[in-house]
Structure formats: C-alpha cells, structure tokens
Amino acid sequence: MHFHIITLFPDMFDSYLNESILGKAIKNKKIKVTFVNPRKFVTGKYKKVWPDGNISLQVDDRPYGGGPGMVMRAEPIIKAVEFTRASIIKKHPKSSIFLEVQPPKPARGWTSKKILTVNFVPSAEKFDTKIAKNFSQKYTDIIMICGRYEGIDARVDKILKTKKLSIGDYVLTGGEIPAMILVDSISRQIEGVLGNFNSREEERVSSSEIYTRPEILIHNKKKYKVPPVLLSGHQKNIEDWKNKIK
Ligand code: SAH
C-alpha cells in the first residue's frame, strides 16, 4: 500500500511515521508514505516574486459570500493530485482511478494500481475499521488531501472525484491528523504490519480491560489484583469474561 499525502506541512508526519510499528512497516516495505506539497503547484498571479528576490506562493484566498478565514484554492490541489496520479500511472500504465466502484480483478502478471483519492470533510461519512479493512483490500494507492484553514474549494471534489471522509464529530485545524489516522488504521489491516496479524482486535475476542505482571500491584499500601479468571487458564471462562467486559 502506498499512501500519497497532499499537505502543506509534510514535516508534521515525521516523528509518528518513523517510530514503532509504522516505522518498521515502512522499513520492511509493507507500506510506503510520500508527500506532495500543493504550494509547489502555485502559478499565475498567486506566485509573486518580490523586488528582494523572495517568492511567495499563495495557496489560499478569501471565501466567496464572505465569512471568516481563508479557503484553500482548487488549482494547486488539483495539480498536486493530478501530478501524483500521473506519476503512478507512468510507472504502471494499466492503473485505474477509482471512486467507490469495485475494481476489476487484475489479469495475471498485471501490475495495475488501484488509486483512491480521499478528501477530509468534518461532516462527511465517518471513517471506521470496516472502511479501513475494505480500503486495505481494494486499493494499492491512496491519495489523501489535507485541508487547512476554512477548508478546500468545493470544486476539487467534483473534478477529482474524491471519496469524502470524516474522522469524527469535531473540527480540527487540518487534515494531517485524519491522514495519519487512515495510514495507521489501514496499515494494521495489511498482513506483515502487526507482529501477529491475528492480533487485530476485530479478528478475536478482545477486551478494553487488560492486565500484565505483577499479579498484585501495590499502590499507596493498597492492593490491586488481576481478575482471578485471567489466571485460571480456562479459555472458555476467559473469553466469556472478555465478552462481558468488552
Ligand atoms: N470549515 C470547514 C472545516 C475546516 S477544518 C467545515 O465547516 O466543514 C480544516 C480542515 O481540517 C478540513 O478541510 C479537513 O481537511 C480537516 N478536518 C477538520 N476536522 C476534521 C474531521 N473531523 N475529519 C476529517 N477532517 C477534518
């Protein structure tokens, strides 16, 4: 799985992607994460060369109809996504760009890519594990557009045929954390990313209450014990307990 992230702030991803399970998944080539900055695609009057030689590349503009905040302009984002799609297709000419349709099964020996483009919108359909699993099986490349400020010019979705997703009922300052959430949750659905593939919660009886050594934890002279059923070695009773706790 190759994640292509369209963001003004690629450095935000560094520490999270370099550590632990995702860091290992990237090193072991189970996943790949690359970035394209829409600022590089600013042209025309939005690219200004100042007398001192400084260049300003303006990615946003004021909203039509008034209101606070700035809107990310469509053009640099569309160009960044088209550049990303073209660079995938150049290497794999038989690739297809999908919205939600089921991609055809590739013929033997094909190295076709199945590309999905996601745009983050707080009020859109909510992302969940089912979607993560589905994406991990359906697509080889996921392009994610990270909005900032008041959001992105709405024409981007129509032109690029994006899949609009929200990560929850709250408004963040940008799409970078939502992109990170998709990378994380989709990656753990890919075989070889988790140490033990079957440790994915949805494949077993898991519980939110878990314990490890010591059996009795003493804090401020009080004893905190592990529930005895977990020490019983009786798998059926343990699973019943986990189902009850959930
Ligand atoms: N004015 C917009 C919100 C903009 S928030 C509105 O009312 O819908 C700025 C950016 O942050 C968005 O473009 C999106 O990329 C991201 N974002 C904020 N909250 C989000 C959420 N709950 N889920 C997914 N993306 C979110």
Residues whose N, C-alpha, C, O or C-beta is under 5 A from the ligand:
A	BS01	SAH	F120 V121 P122 I145 C146 G147 R148 Y149 E150 G151 I152 L165 S166 I167 G168 Y170 V171 L172 T173 G174 G175 P178
